[in-house]
Amino acid sequence: MIQKIPISVVWLKRDLRLEDNEAIFNALKSNNRVLIMYAFEPLLLNDNHYSKRHWDFIKQSLVDINKKLESHNSRVLTVQSEVVGVFNQLQNFYQVKSVFSHKETGLQVTFDRDKTFARYCKNNLIDWIENDNNGVQRGIKNREHWFDNWNSYMSQSQFECNPSANQLFSIEEIEVIENLFTKKDLTTEDSKSFQKGGTTTAWKYADTFFETRHKDYMFNISKPELSRSSCSRLSPYISWGNVSVRQIYQKGKSIETNYNNKRHIGAFLSRLRWQAHFIQKFEMEHIMENSSVNKGYHKLKKSISKHYKIAWETGNTGFPLVDASMRCLNTTGYLNFRMRAMLVSFFTHILWQPWQEATKHLSQMFLDFEPGIHFPQLQMQAGETGINNLRIYNPIKNGIEHDPEAIFIKKWVPELANLETHFAHEPYLMTELEQQFYNFKLGVDYPYPIVDIKETRKKASDILWNMKKNPLVKKESKRILNKHTLSDRSKMLKNS
């Protein structure tokens, strides 16, 4: 009987980087031969939260890793297969001693897959070592000392990737293994619409942000057009793990005292903390993927309108800022936070649609789709947590305040480009004569508003404010506060 070589496997998921990757660091410490792998899993390829833009970003990230591994004559084993199928094949040729990965705060399907894989490892005497991801902790019951623990994690030394000679599987060995599977082509079309994946590109964005672009961060963060350059644009790189939050946090802290713009850097760093805070919420209460975290809102019934949904998804609601925001998101995969919140608020409040009907389109469009951010934010903006202030965004007011010259609106809704600014914000105010003057026809060139916003806004406000008084909503609100509120919140704010 041939003695199989013992190996350690790094299973990459949403940690598509080499540096400050604890899974890789721990695998290299095992002193076994190390295989780094990524599986394009059918369960995710077929999941309707994902879209081509995500898979292209992942492919670009893997290509970038492979370029960095060339000096070690290695690359990532990349196959299309369910994970258990990958390991079944590997065990025909090698003795898989251990698997290293991070604890993924993902969808229900990935949670179920992880439970299946844990059973597989147990039955096959494989050690599966999972590490915390970006300071998010698994298994905690409340937020006691959560911020102190997160802050401590962020201050720790980063994990280095220093394989010894021939420790990583060679390119030739990996090619043999890949022939056992359906190969996955990593080539992607060049696109100027989307940010390109990969650690190399991530640091280009980070460097320009910390060097110059941050100087107007707080001034422009809510402006739909100016935020595109003043914000860091690092969210997809953090979501897919091209960089760790710790890498970005430590980079920001290192330059904070060297600039006159400390306030802007501090505001940015505080958002890294809040990002972890929301992912921790989802980690602790996975029900949020499909149901409101506050059970008092489960009885809130909304009729689904296909007409409203299509108009909203395509940017044809008759409300210019809403339509510009959606068209921008659909085309580029990016939108600043305020406009994202406004899109959800408009859908759930003004159109009075259930937030569950928004989740898949938005997740497919967000290049930075992160389940732990996505679902808690959807519920918060829909007003179904019971603990957050109810915010029903007025798209006209927001347009005038944050896009006063209608530059963003006219860019993404070119039908309105030749109108005067005030008509670009509210084209439905035009008289028949004014429409003739501009050679513009409401209902033909651009739709009438699909709802009476004053009427629907009042309806949503009345219902939701009244529901906050419901005994079950109030009881659930207390439970949520006890479970998810930071006991050291004042400390967190002070450090923000």
Helices and strands as residue ranges (DSSP letters): E 5-11, H 22-29, E 33-40, H 42-45, H 52-69, G 70-72, E 77-80, H 83-90, E 94-102, H 108-123, E 127-131, H 146-155, H 171-178, E 182-183, H 199-211, G 213-216, H 217-220, H 227-230, H 235-239, H 245-256, H 262-284, G 286-289, G 295-297, H 306-314, H 320-332, H 337-345, I 346-350, H 356-365, H 371-382, H 395-402, H 407-412, G 414-416, H 421-425, G 427-429, H 432-437, H 453-467, H 471-484, H 489-494
